[in-house]
């Protein structure tokens, strides 16, 4: 029998996707640069389905039915180009190379264009869900041609996670669209993780709650509107006790957050597109701040707030339920972060002509991926409504949620400031909310300053045209 699909690159993600395909009854040809991985996979998991072990790219290509489908699961960057160069000469027009790594969408666009010249479909597919997702059902975001999706879609939908029977996989759009939305997915993931971390920090430092108590709080939150994979695993991480020391696990881990780059890319591209993704940016910068060892060392002695404003005693006085306030602040900030991420997707889609359907995207993010949440169903509903909202903040469900949460949100941000606990995610999200709803912004003053020092001109609220004040002379306005 000819294999339906080939997988090259059998590290954990590749091996698990190959197993997932085999478990669904598809014959999978498997290949890895060093053969021990191929051998191990077939020895350990051969009973799960039908694998065709291949020692060389030539063997893999020969094992496949046509048009050939080859899934590349190697490290993003130079290794991907090397694998493409190995396989492309062996392929025929109509064959498909699928890159399931976290590639930069601009690389994907370049590769797609080059391979299209050679008649080969190149499909940049975002795959989310980590190791377990790859095996049990990830969320898959394939870009590339509609023609390639016709041949690949059924296979990918088969192995993707399902929510209410709907597969978490859909054709996102041409060329780099799939990797673009995966990038923004990761940016949103960063923002969501930062907000959860701030909620933890505020309750831990602000109320003196223990990690075990906080595990209960997050487990409880996971039963409500915040219900999501990230909240669920937060409870588990907080409940973990370090065996050698007996201390809470979270207290023995070095407090420097690392990153592999997708969050940073999201912000870089957002800057180019001019989309304010402040929540994602704050999350990336917060990781950078945590890792700035020398700066933190040097600044450790700087004074914080005077003690009388802090501590649980004030909590009693204030007469509010701070835990519930933090939950509301987290939810409101999360709405802002997702709204900004979806804005970036709309902007990217317009810039590159992808025609990405935000409702379909929210649908495939409901399951399988790291940001999977009940919440995504609300986003899906917002985008499937008769009138597409200009921002998720004005979709009725979210407007109501923000109206309910906003007093608590303000109290939490004010309290964070009083206590000297950094909450850049919460506070920047609130600032964004207040900026968007403002009647007037001080940007008018900035325009005045620009015109003053650089004759950069300004527009007026009451007349068309561009204007300039002769600042260094009679200070009369001239129309330019
Ligand atoms: C996913 C994840 C995954 C990525 C992690 C880690 O969707 O399954 O996004 O692709 O490995 O997000 O990213 P950082 O190392 O940058 O935190």
Boltz pocket constraint, residues with backbone or C-beta under 6 A from the ligand:
constraints:
  - pocket:
      binder: B
      contacts: [[A, 102], [A, 127], [A, 128], [A, 129], [A, 130], [A, 186], [A, 189], [A, 258], [A, 259], [A, 260], [A, 261], [A, 262], [A, 263], [A, 369], [A, 370]]
      max_distance: 6.0
